[in-house]
Amino acid sequence: MPRTRPPYPPEFRAEAVELIRSGAKTIRGLSRDVGVSDQTLRNWLKQSDIDAGRRHDGLTTSEREELRRLRAENRTLRMERDLLKKAAVYFARDGDRSR
């Protein structure tokens, strides 16, 4: 399903996390100020902790990107394999008819 709006830039996320961590803003206050849900801000805080090594209960941003890339590559390879299987069956049948 396509996203309804583009993702927030990494700089924006980092600044929001820093405002919360420094105590300058609360999650609820920042949420109201920038129009991002409380849960989204909590998710950004969690991901920031994972990336920094303070938490170990999830994938880092680079690991997520690699997983996304590998899944896409796997999807492509499966399609290519299926196409080659169909081509092999087609040419095997075609060879039998020419005899």
N, C-alpha and C positions, 0 to 999 in steps of 0.2 A: 504494500500500500504506500503510495507516495506521501511524503511529508507535507504537512499543510503550510509550513513556513521553514525557511532555511535555518540550519543550526546556528547557534550563537558562536561567534569567533572565539578562538582559544584565548585571545588577549582579554576579552570581555569576561570569560569564565574565570581566568586567573585573577583578575581585578576583584571580582565579586567574592571569590574565596578569600582573598587577602583582606578585604573589608570585614568579613565575618570573623576571620581568625584574629585580626588585630583588636577586635572588640568595638570597632567604630560603628558597626551596624549589627543588629540581630538578624537572624534568618527571616523572621516575619517582617521586620522593618525594611530590609533590603528587597524582599519579595514584593512588597507594595510599591517601593520606589522605582524598581526597574521593570515590573510587570512579568516576573518569572515566578512560577509556583514555588512554594516552600519545599516540596519534594524534589523539584529539579535542583534547587540549591543544595539540598542534602546530598543528592547524587553527585554533584560536582565536588563537594567536600570529600566524599568517600573516594571518588576517583583520584583526587589530588593526593590523598593519603596513600592510596595504593601505588600511584606513580612514584611517590617519594620514599616508599619502602616502610612506611609506618603501619601499614595493614597488609595482610597476606591472604585476604579472603576474596580475591577476584583477580582479573587479568589487568595488566598495565595497558596503557593506551597503545603502546607499540605492539604488545602481544595481540590486542584486539584487531589492530590493523593487519597484522600478519595473518591472523586467523581468517579475517574477511577476504584477504587476497588469496589465501590457499583454498578456501571454499569456492571462490569464483574459478580458480584454476582447475579444481577438481570437477566442477560442473562442466567446464569446457572439455576436459579430457574425457569425461563420460559421454558427452555428445559425440565427440570424434570417434570414440570406440564403437558406439552404437551405429554410427554411419558406416564405418568400415565393416562391421558385421553384416549390415544389410547389403553393402556392395559385394562382399564375398559371396553371399547367398545368391544374389542376382547373377553374378558372373559365373558361378558354378552351374546354375540352371541354364544360362545362355550357352555354355560350353556343351552341355548334354544335348541340346536341341540341334546343334550344328553337326553332330555326328551322324 
